[in-house]
């Protein structure tokens, strides 16, 4: 092994007599390749040297977005929780019948009334309000101040099937589906519009809780 560095060996290619006689322009190509693979340092500008230097300042990574505090959420708007149930296998009239009892009332009162209701539609309304309540609590709301701001149901898909009857007759049987939407909101101090809406809908049940908000 020779003591000559590898970069200098590239600059001074060695060709024997056999290779020079067999290859016509090989010496010119080897010389050009040696100039391209030179080990001399490249001339860089001041801006590029500052970027490549290991002591250059590295830009700091963006800080992770912190969750909003309850005070910040109140500034952006009301703290609320939403729950949507799609394609409930039940007619919209049956679900709306139980929603009339809990609309614009406190969440605790609504859950207690729906738990005591024996109707099948009350189970779907109970689960929807409970899920919306949990979403509002995760957003930073006070469970004691939550009230049902919106609770409505819309028509879903209707499927028609064949109904077999006696004496060779047949009819059309409809399978109805509905969409349930519930929104619970935190009752803030000085929110007179919410207090008036609750008193207009349920004056006897919510009067002791909201009478101080109208002052």
Secondary structure, DSSP 8 states (H G I E B T S, - for coil): --SS-HHHHHHS----HHHHHH-SSHHHHHHHHHHHT--S-----HHHHHHHSTTS-------------HHHHHHHS--EEEEEEEEESS-HHHHHHHHHHHTTSBHHHHHHHHHT--SSHHHHHHHHHHHHHHHHHHTT--GGGEEEEEEEEEEEEEEEEEEE-GGG-EEEEEEEEEEEEEEEEE--TT-HHHHHHHHHH-HHHHHHHHGGGG-
